[in-house]
Amino acid sequence: MTDKMEWQGQVGSSWAREWQRTDRSFAPLTQRLIERIIVAGDAERIADIGCGAGELSIKLADALPAADILGLDISSDLIVAATERGSGRSNLNFAVADAATWRDPHFAPDLLVSRHGVMFFDDPVSAFANLADSASDKARIILSCFRSPAENDWAREIATLLPSAPASDPDAPGPFAFANADRVKAIFAAASWSDVAFEAVDFDYVAGSGADPVADALDFFGHIGPAARAIRLLEGDAQTAFVSRLRELAEAHLQDGAVRFAAAAWIVTAQKSFIRSAA
Ligand SMILES: C[S@@+](CC[C@H](N)C(=O)[O-])C[C@H]1O[C@@H](n2cnc3c(N)ncnc32)[C@H](O)[C@@H]1O
């Protein structure tokens, strides 16, 4: 589980420092997501929910110069990083905001997008209902999220190295909270979004590259995701043993000059509807 408080604090700060490597890990997915957004047509106002360090917003600002893009994120460190990266673009702005309650009377988006930024709401129905209310009548959503841990080797294999933990709620806020398509459909239906459709995207999650891909992957995993959390919590010999197993895992995934893991995501699309069903 990763909650709002963690993103506002240490987890958000780590992502702000690690944006080059997180962008690299998502690269093939980002390309597909942008293709889907561009093909979808002529949005004038696009809000990027949980924009993080801003790659999706920046690429959309460049690809769609007639559109105004607003990136929203709850982490001020990430918004500082995004603002710096995206500077000089007149059609791009970033703001610190909780998307679950955000409203801007001067910016009703006709398209909501997100790369993996929507799985962390405490109450997703209420958050998506707020996003529907904040958007124009014809608004659409195009977003990505992870499919199950079983289909994401980087998560499944790192989990086998972790000290045993009590089973957690698969629907709790966190990277896999939107893995279950039926759950996502129910959330969207209850929050005034209809025509929900899913595209499965399988991609290579590159965790390490460059002169020493294994060292690069170890450093990346040491700062981002479930391994970083374990390293923070473990001490002494247990921590040393965990890092050594993580190195072996990275070595086993070294292929063509990079440490690669199979990753699996959904691209989810939906249309704002006018009838809100009972939650
Ligand atoms: C997995 S990261 C993805 C970041 C970015 N979209 C990317 O692809 O690099 C999830 C992002 O959602 C943001 N987030 C979490 N809860 C949020 C909320 N309630 N409102 C706005 N942003 C939120 C986090 O701060 C984080 O930047």
The ligand as a Tripos MOL2 file, in Angstrom:
@<TRIPOS>MOLECULE
LIG
   27    29     1     0     0
SMALL
NO_CHARGES

@<TRIPOS>ATOM
      1 C1          3.1940    5.8650   -9.6420 C.3       1 LIG1
      2 S1          3.3590    7.5950   -9.5510 S.3       1 LIG1
      3 C2          3.1670    8.0600  -11.2490 C.3       1 LIG1
      4 C3          3.6830    9.4380  -11.5160 C.3       1 LIG1
      5 C4          3.6450    9.8790  -12.9770 C.3       1 LIG1
      6 N1          2.2980    9.8680  -13.5220 N.3       1 LIG1
      7 C5          4.5780    9.0280  -13.8010 C.2       1 LIG1
      8 O1          4.0860    8.2710  -14.6340 O.co2     1 LIG1
      9 O2          5.7950    9.1240  -13.5960 O.co2     1 LIG1
     10 C6          1.8000    8.0750   -8.8320 C.3       1 LIG1
     11 C7          1.6090    9.5840   -8.7200 C.3       1 LIG1
     12 O3          0.2930    9.8580   -8.2370 O.3       1 LIG1
     13 C8          0.3860   10.9550   -7.3360 C.3       1 LIG1
     14 N2         -0.7870   10.9520   -6.4600 N.ar      1 LIG1
     15 C9         -1.1420   10.0370   -5.5070 C.ar      1 LIG1
     16 N3         -2.3000   10.3750   -4.9240 N.ar      1 LIG1
     17 C10        -2.7140   11.5360   -5.4990 C.ar      1 LIG1
     18 C11        -3.8350   12.4050   -5.3270 C.ar      1 LIG1
     19 N4         -4.7860   12.1270   -4.4120 N.pl3     1 LIG1
     20 N5         -3.9220   13.5130   -6.0970 N.ar      1 LIG1
     21 C12        -2.9490   13.8190   -7.0000 C.ar      1 LIG1
     22 N6         -1.8590   13.0380   -7.2020 N.ar      1 LIG1
     23 C13        -1.7420   11.9080   -6.4730 C.ar      1 LIG1
     24 C14         1.6930   10.6900   -6.6020 C.3       1 LIG1
     25 O4          2.1800   11.8270   -5.9220 O.3       1 LIG1
     26 C15         2.5760   10.2130   -7.7530 C.3       1 LIG1
     27 O5          3.2230   11.2830   -8.3930 O.3       1 LIG1
@<TRIPOS>BOND
     1     1     2 1
     2     2     3 1
     3     2    10 1
     4     3     4 1
     5     4     5 1
     6     5     6 1
     7     5     7 1
     8     7     8 2
     9     7     9 1
    10    10    11 1
    11    11    12 1
    12    11    26 1
    13    12    13 1
    14    13    14 1
    15    13    24 1
    16    14    15 ar
    17    14    23 ar
    18    15    16 ar
    19    16    17 ar
    20    17    18 ar
    21    17    23 ar
    22    18    19 1
    23    18    20 ar
    24    20    21 ar
    25    21    22 ar
    26    22    23 ar
    27    24    25 1
    28    24    26 1
    29    26    27 1
@<TRIPOS>SUBSTRUCTURE
     1 LIG1         1 GROUP 0 **** ****
